[in-house]
Amino acid sequence: MELRGKKVIVTGGVRGLGRGFVEALISKEALVTVFDINPQGLAELRERHPGVTCFECDVANYEQVVEVTARYHTEFKSADVLINNAGILYSAPLVRISATGIEKHDVAMWNKTLATNLSSVFFMTACIAEKMISTRTKGVIVNISSVSASGNAGQSAYSAAKAGVNALTATWAKELSAMGIRVVAVAPGFTETESTKEALSESVLQETIKKVPLRRLGKPQEIAQGVISVIENDFFNGKVYELDGGLVI
């Protein structure tokens, strides 16, 4: 797909990897819209890039997704590309031994992590794909996964959510390809973003870097290059493109 002039939605595009995707898409002259829960971040993004359309939306809330995507479709008809990027990075094992005894994984954080990283992908894709099909738009759905989908100790909820994203990618590619819609995923490894630094202690981060053959974290622009690549390559479909510096071999 040639991105120039194409309508692209990025969820969670205010900061981190999502912001990198927005910047890369702007350089490709795409018509970018950001869905994000952060009103201040959206205002800053709009000020820096007046051509970017912004919608405040909690993509983990189905009713909000239905309402905001309807507003988007009224204004823009159908998107050509959806990038399901919104998510949270949460680390906690199933059980851990503390000074006060054995503690189980927090159920509220399990539900929040699954809702933000997995249910949001389902909600957004259902609403956007429906419109693509009704308008006969040959579109692309890009799901942002993670190398943690293969199972990462200390990330029960996050790993489960990202494994679900990979499964949905394969399922939807089988369902939607006949209607001209490709579904792909990009799975970054550990990347130089605020969320990585917030979720991992410095000691854990340094130990992780030692496990990467390239001995460094990924850069947001490198992940953005991967996202652009899978959108532009019309024969890439139903697969997960891993960008992890060789961490998972």
N, C-alpha and C positions, 0 to 999 in steps of 0.2 A: 504494500500500500504506500502510495506517495502521500506524505503527511501534509504537504503544503495545502492550506485551505480546508483541511479536514477538521471536523468537530470532535474534540477529545475531552472527556471528563476524567479528572483525577480526584479520587477521594483521599482525604488526609494530605492535601497538597500544600499546606501552610509551612511546614518545616520538615527537616530530615530528608529521607529519600524522596518523599513526595515533592518537596520543593525542588530537588534536583531534577525530577521528571518534568516539572513545570518549566524550568529554565531551558531544558533540552528541547522540549516541544516548541517553545517560543522561538528558539533558534532555527527550528524547522518550518516556521511560519504556520504552525497549526493554530486553530481557534480553540483556545484552552478555557475550560470551566473547572473550577475547584469546588468540591463539596467538603466542608470542614466544620468541626464543632466549635472552633476557636474564632469568635467574632473580632477580637483585636488583631489576630493574625491575618484574618481575611482583609481587614481594613488596611493593614500594612502592605499586604500583597497587592491589593487594588491600587494603592498609591504608587508603589514601585513599578507595577505593570498595568497601566490603565486598560490595556486591551484584554486582560483576563477577566472573565465573568466569575463572580463569587456567589455561592449559596451557602448559608449557614444550615447545616443539617447533621444530626446524629445518625450516621448510617447504620448503627446498631439498633435503631428504633424503626420498626417496619412502617408504622403510620407516618412518621416523618419522611421516610424514603418515598413512599407513595405520593405524598403531597408535594415534595420538592421536585421529584422527577417529573411530575405532571406539569409543574410550573416551567421546568426546563423545556419540556417537549412543546408547550404552548409557544415558547419564544424561539426555539431552535429546530423544531420538528424532531428529527432523530439524531442521536450521536453516531459518529462513525467508529469511535474507539472509547472503551471504558477501561480505565486502569484502577483496579481494586487494590488500593494501597493502604487505606486507613487501618490502623491496628495499634496495639499496645504490646510492649515487651515486658513480660512478667516472669520472674524466676522463683520457683519454689518446688521442692521435692514432694513426693506423695506423703511422706512422713519424715520428721526430723527429730533428733534427740536434743533436747535443751536442758538447761539447769533445772527446770521444773518438771521434766518428764518427756514423754513422746507426744509431739504435736502433729496433727493431721493437716493436710493441705486445706487452706481456707476455701470454703464452699462458695462464698460470695465472689472471691477473686477467680475461681474456676468459671463461674457463670459469666462474669464480666469479660474475661479473656476469650472465652468461646464466642460470646456475643459480638465483641468488637472485631475479632480476627477471622471468624468463620461465618456467623449469621449475617454479618454486614455484606459479605461477598454474595451470599445467596439472595438477600433482599435487593441489592443494587442490580445484580445481573438479571434477575427475574423481570424487574421493571424496565431496564434498558433493552434487553433482548426482545421483549414483547413488542416494543416500538420499532426496533430494527426489522423484525419480521413483518409487522403490519405495513411498513413503508418500503419493504423490499430492499433494505439497506444491507449491503455486504460489509459487515463490520468485523471488529476484532475486540475480544475481551482479553485483557491481560490481568492475571491474578498474581499479586506479589506474595510469594511463598517464603520459605526459609530452609536452609540446610538442617534446621532443627526438626523438620518434618520426618527425618529418619530416626528421630529419638535422641534427645539431648538430656543427659542427667541433670536434674534440678529444674527442668522446665516442663513439668507434666502437662499443664493446661496449654501452654504455648505450642509445644510439640504436637499435641493432639489437634489443635486448631489448624496448624499448618499442614499436617498430614491430611486433614479434611479438605483443605484448599486444593491439594494435589489431586485428591480423588474426584473432586468436583470438576477440576480442569479436564481430566480424561473423560468423565461422564458427559459433560456438556459438549466437548468436541465431537463425540459420537452422535449426540442429539442434534446439534445446531449446524454442523458442517454442510449438510444437505441444503440448508437454507442460506448458504453463503456467509456464515459467521464462523470465523476461526476463534478458538479458545486456547490460550497458552498460559504458561506460568514462568515467572523468573524467581529463582531462589537465591537470594544473596547469602553470603556468609557474614561474618562479623564485619561491620562497616563503621567508619568514622562518623557517627551521628550522635546527637544529644541523647537519644533513647538508649543507645548502647552504653554510654558512659553513666547514665542514670541507673541502669539495671544491673550493671556489673561493677564489683569493686575493682580497684586498680590491680590488686594482686591476681584476681581471677582473670582480668583482661590480659595481663602480661603472660600468664600461663597459656591462655588461649592463643595468643600471637605465636608462642613457641611451637604450637601444633600446626600452624599454617606453613606449608613449604616455602611460601614467599616471605615469611617472617614479617608480615605487616597486616593491618586491617585494609579492607577495601575502601575505595573512595566513592562518595556518592555519585560523582560524574561517571565512574566506571559502571556502576549499576544502571545509571540512566542510559548509557550507551547500549547496554544489553537490552533494555526495554525498547529502545528505538529500533534495534536490530530485529527483534522478533515481530514487531509491528510491520516493518518494511518488507520482511521476507514472507511472501505469500504461500510458501510451501511448508512453513513451520506451523505445526498444529498438534494440539493434544499432548504436548510434551512440556517438561520442566527444564528450563535452561538454568543450570547451576553456575553461579559466579561467586566462588568461595576461595580463590587463590590456591586451590588444590587441597583444601581442608578435608573434604570427603572424596577419597579415592578408592 
